[in-house]
């Protein structure tokens, strides 16, 4: 999500509350990554929605591109989440929306989706947070909020970009589960290795 009028860029890491942020900030959005119709969420293009920071820079094929020399003019932010909770949230979504491969248990899901590097939408969905926000070999965003401190960090973002904090909806909400109960030692270790740099 990008706003040229308010000079901010949101890098939406999957399963970190980003859809709620896009919904709340939709009126400032320049890119077509999120849409509302009569106030109702109707989704958007995943190609835009989960773009890496690199995807926003000097890309003539994308209408939401920023020239590299103008990057410093934008407040760039993202959100991160405990990787075991984030992976469990993916698992719950895949199981709910299926049919997908290896969703019969969290263990099989982790082994299939997290063990091997993948390209395309799977690679993007399961990439570490740092892969999403790196640019020119270092972290390229100005702020990374925490899912676990969501409201406070979102209000900080609103203050930084100079807008009144809008109501923050909880979009794509799922039932609360204690994700720790679903892991075994092997699957915990796979996730730890996958997201070690996070």
NUKE-368912 format. One record per residue (C-alpha): residue in one letter; x, y, z. Coordinates in Angstrom, 3 decimals. Layout:
+-----+----------+----------+----------+
| res |        x |        y |        z |
+-----+----------+----------+----------+
|   A |        X |        Y |        Z |
...
+-----+----------+----------+----------+
END
This chain:
+-----+----------+----------+----------+
| res |        x |        y |        z |
+-----+----------+----------+----------+
|   X |    0.000 |    0.000 |    0.000 |
|   X |    1.285 |    3.411 |   -0.908 |
|   X |    0.036 |    6.952 |   -0.500 |
|   X |    1.699 |    9.600 |   -2.623 |
|   X |   -0.451 |   12.345 |   -1.105 |
|   X |    0.533 |   11.496 |    2.490 |
|   X |    3.974 |   10.102 |    1.681 |
|   X |    3.777 |    6.712 |    3.304 |
|   X |    4.431 |    3.168 |    2.179 |
|   X |    3.099 |    0.094 |    3.967 |
|   X |    4.824 |   -3.235 |    3.329 |
|   X |    2.165 |   -5.843 |    4.079 |
|   X |    3.696 |   -9.019 |    5.492 |
|   X |    1.083 |  -11.812 |    5.396 |
|   X |   -0.653 |  -12.784 |    8.657 |
|   X |    0.488 |   -9.736 |   10.634 |
|   X |   -2.769 |   -7.759 |   10.721 |
|   X |   -2.028 |   -5.941 |    7.475 |
|   X |   -5.497 |   -6.308 |    5.987 |
|   X |   -6.904 |   -4.363 |    8.945 |
|   X |   -4.315 |   -1.636 |    8.340 |
|   X |   -5.132 |   -1.475 |    4.627 |
|   X |   -8.820 |   -1.252 |    5.418 |
|   X |   -8.260 |    1.530 |    7.961 |
|   X |   -5.995 |    3.558 |    5.651 |
|   X |   -7.827 |    2.848 |    2.402 |
|   X |   -8.900 |    6.452 |    1.785 |
|   X |   -5.224 |    7.465 |    1.511 |
|   X |   -4.269 |    4.579 |   -0.773 |
|   X |   -2.826 |    5.271 |   -4.223 |
|   X |   -2.190 |    1.644 |   -5.235 |
|   X |   -5.005 |   -0.755 |   -6.012 |
|   X |   -4.020 |   -3.194 |   -3.263 |
|   X |   -7.142 |   -2.839 |   -1.170 |
|   X |  -10.653 |   -1.786 |   -2.069 |
|   X |  -13.873 |   -0.921 |   -0.346 |
|   X |  -17.297 |   -0.786 |   -1.916 |
|   X |  -19.961 |    1.123 |    0.037 |
|   X |  -17.806 |    0.684 |    3.107 |
|   X |  -17.510 |   -3.087 |    2.677 |
|   X |  -14.187 |   -4.862 |    2.197 |
|   X |  -13.982 |   -6.550 |   -1.193 |
|   X |  -10.315 |   -7.519 |   -1.229 |
|   X |   -7.669 |   -6.765 |   -3.795 |
|   X |   -4.753 |   -8.061 |   -5.801 |
|   X |   -2.312 |  -10.205 |   -3.851 |
|   X |    0.399 |   -9.082 |   -6.272 |
|   X |    0.007 |   -5.607 |   -4.818 |
|   X |   -1.107 |   -6.581 |   -1.349 |
|   X |    1.991 |   -8.553 |   -0.362 |
|   X |    4.595 |   -6.750 |   -2.446 |
|   X |    8.123 |   -6.675 |   -1.034 |
|   X |    9.708 |   -3.285 |   -0.424 |
|   X |   11.919 |   -3.891 |   -3.468 |
|   X |    8.763 |   -4.220 |   -5.591 |
|   X |    7.886 |   -0.588 |   -4.889 |
|   X |   11.181 |    0.919 |   -6.017 |
|   X |   11.845 |    2.033 |   -9.609 |
|   X |    9.353 |   -0.356 |  -11.184 |
|   X |    8.026 |    1.087 |  -14.474 |
|   X |    5.523 |   -1.768 |  -14.746 |
|   X |    3.789 |   -0.844 |  -11.492 |
|   X |    1.670 |    2.243 |  -11.006 |
|   X |    2.619 |    2.346 |   -7.339 |
|   X |    6.374 |    2.598 |   -7.943 |
|   X |    8.597 |    5.157 |   -6.183 |
|   X |   11.823 |    6.480 |   -7.711 |
|   X |   14.774 |    5.367 |   -5.604 |
|   X |   15.882 |    8.954 |   -5.058 |
|   X |   12.458 |    9.798 |   -3.562 |
|   X |   12.341 |    6.854 |   -1.138 |
|   X |   13.562 |    8.981 |    1.768 |
|   X |   10.541 |   11.261 |    1.376 |
|   X |    8.191 |    8.443 |    2.427 |
|   X |    7.533 |    7.020 |    5.879 |
|   X |    7.921 |    3.290 |    5.302 |
|   X |    6.484 |    0.821 |    7.788 |
|   X |    5.556 |   -2.799 |    8.235 |
|   X |    4.387 |   -5.177 |   10.959 |
|   X |    5.944 |   -8.384 |   12.274 |
|   X |    4.619 |  -11.283 |   14.316 |
|   X |    5.944 |  -14.152 |   16.402 |
|   X |    6.848 |  -16.667 |   13.634 |
|   X |    5.195 |  -19.647 |   15.362 |
|   X |    1.955 |  -17.674 |   15.753 |
|   X |    2.221 |  -16.397 |   12.176 |
|   X |    2.736 |  -19.906 |   10.773 |
|   X |   -0.163 |  -21.217 |   12.837 |
|   X |   -2.367 |  -18.426 |   11.484 |
|   X |   -1.416 |  -19.476 |    7.953 |
|   X |   -2.267 |  -23.058 |    8.806 |
|   X |   -5.703 |  -22.083 |   10.171 |
|   X |   -6.442 |  -19.994 |    7.068 |
|   X |   -5.353 |  -22.742 |    4.673 |
|   X |   -7.351 |  -25.350 |    6.574 |
|   X |  -10.430 |  -23.112 |    6.586 |
|   X |  -10.204 |  -22.104 |    2.929 |
|   X |   -8.850 |  -25.403 |    1.460 |
|   X |   -8.382 |  -27.615 |   -0.287 |
|   X |   -4.644 |  -27.174 |    0.171 |
|   X |   -1.806 |  -29.640 |    0.423 |
|   X |   -0.776 |  -30.927 |    3.841 |
|   X |   -3.378 |  -29.243 |    6.042 |
|   X |   -4.455 |  -32.296 |    8.028 |
|   X |   -2.121 |  -31.313 |   10.878 |
|   X |    0.079 |  -28.379 |   11.743 |
|   X |    3.098 |  -30.683 |   11.657 |
|   X |    2.457 |  -31.773 |    8.049 |
|   X |    1.699 |  -28.186 |    7.066 |
|   X |    4.975 |  -26.914 |    8.517 |
|   X |    6.974 |  -29.682 |    6.844 |
|   X |    5.423 |  -28.957 |    3.452 |
|   X |    5.327 |  -25.148 |    3.405 |
|   X |    8.220 |  -24.127 |    5.658 |
|   X |   10.943 |  -26.682 |    5.073 |
|   X |   11.823 |  -25.933 |    1.421 |
|   X |   12.334 |  -22.584 |   -0.296 |
|   X |    9.403 |  -21.846 |   -2.593 |
|   X |    8.718 |  -19.332 |   -5.314 |
|   X |    5.547 |  -17.559 |   -6.401 |
|   X |    2.787 |  -16.794 |   -3.921 |
|   X |    3.970 |  -19.524 |   -1.530 |
|   X |    7.409 |  -17.982 |   -1.358 |
|   X |    5.915 |  -14.567 |   -0.734 |
|   X |    3.430 |  -15.773 |    1.890 |
|   X |    6.003 |  -17.684 |    3.902 |
|   X |    8.997 |  -15.394 |    3.456 |
|   X |   10.602 |  -14.020 |    6.625 |
|   X |    9.617 |  -10.477 |    7.557 |
|   X |   13.141 |   -9.270 |    6.818 |
|   X |   12.858 |  -10.494 |    3.223 |
|   X |    9.809 |   -8.264 |    2.822 |
|   X |   11.479 |   -5.127 |    4.176 |
|   X |   15.086 |   -5.387 |    2.924 |
|   X |   16.362 |   -2.914 |    0.358 |
|   X |   19.941 |   -2.501 |   -0.860 |
|   X |   21.198 |   -5.028 |    1.684 |
|   X |   19.644 |   -3.597 |    4.842 |
|   X |   16.292 |   -2.956 |    6.497 |
|   X |   14.660 |   -0.329 |    4.313 |
|   X |   11.624 |    0.610 |    6.409 |
|   X |   11.531 |    3.273 |    9.097 |
|   X |    9.385 |    1.331 |   11.543 |
|   X |    8.368 |   -2.284 |   12.148 |
|   X |    5.370 |   -2.570 |   14.442 |
|   X |    4.552 |   -5.682 |   16.404 |
|   X |    1.349 |   -7.634 |   15.954 |
|   X |    1.464 |   -8.236 |   19.709 |
|   X |    1.370 |   -4.445 |   20.264 |
|   X |   -0.914 |   -3.750 |   17.336 |
|   X |   -3.091 |   -0.798 |   18.345 |
|   X |   -0.330 |    1.193 |   20.033 |
|   X |    2.040 |    0.705 |   17.116 |
|   X |   -0.653 |    1.509 |   14.557 |
|   X |   -1.471 |    4.768 |   16.352 |
|   X |    2.246 |    5.599 |   16.338 |
|   X |    2.224 |    5.138 |   12.546 |
|   X |   -0.800 |    7.429 |   12.181 |
|   X |    0.989 |   10.094 |   14.210 |
|   X |    4.113 |    9.786 |   12.053 |
|   X |    2.187 |   10.144 |    8.783 |
|   X |    0.125 |   13.005 |   10.171 |
|   X |   -3.403 |   11.632 |   10.048 |
|   X |   -6.056 |   11.207 |   12.747 |
|   X |   -6.060 |    7.590 |   13.863 |
|   X |   -9.034 |    5.910 |   12.167 |
|   X |  -11.002 |    3.096 |   13.719 |
|   X |   -8.935 |   -0.060 |   13.389 |
|   X |  -11.142 |   -2.959 |   12.303 |
|   X |  -10.247 |   -6.596 |   12.905 |
|   X |  -10.446 |   -7.998 |    9.382 |
|   X |   -9.860 |  -11.712 |    8.686 |
|   X |  -10.321 |  -12.477 |   12.367 |
|   X |  -10.057 |  -16.127 |   13.333 |
|   X |  -10.875 |  -18.015 |   16.494 |
|   X |   -8.319 |  -17.745 |   19.269 |
|   X |   -6.241 |  -20.872 |   19.743 |
|   X |   -3.200 |  -21.583 |   21.866 |
|   X |   -0.878 |  -22.297 |   18.955 |
|   X |    1.798 |  -23.810 |   21.221 |
|   X |   -0.486 |  -26.817 |   21.838 |
|   X |   -0.441 |  -27.671 |   18.113 |
|   X |    3.328 |  -27.855 |   17.637 |
|   X |    5.644 |  -30.746 |   18.345 |
|   X |    9.394 |  -30.387 |   18.832 |
|   X |   10.244 |  -31.045 |   15.186 |
|   X |    7.777 |  -28.517 |   13.763 |
|   X |    8.869 |  -25.909 |   16.323 |
|   X |   12.453 |  -26.356 |   15.149 |
|   X |   11.535 |  -26.127 |   11.447 |
|   X |    9.828 |  -22.778 |   12.048 |
|   X |   12.780 |  -21.596 |   14.174 |
|   X |   15.202 |  -22.315 |   11.321 |
|   X |   12.908 |  -20.863 |    8.636 |
|   X |   12.562 |  -17.544 |   10.490 |
|   X |   15.910 |  -17.429 |   12.293 |
|   X |   16.796 |  -13.993 |   10.912 |
|   X |   13.452 |  -12.567 |   12.040 |
+-----+----------+----------+----------+
END
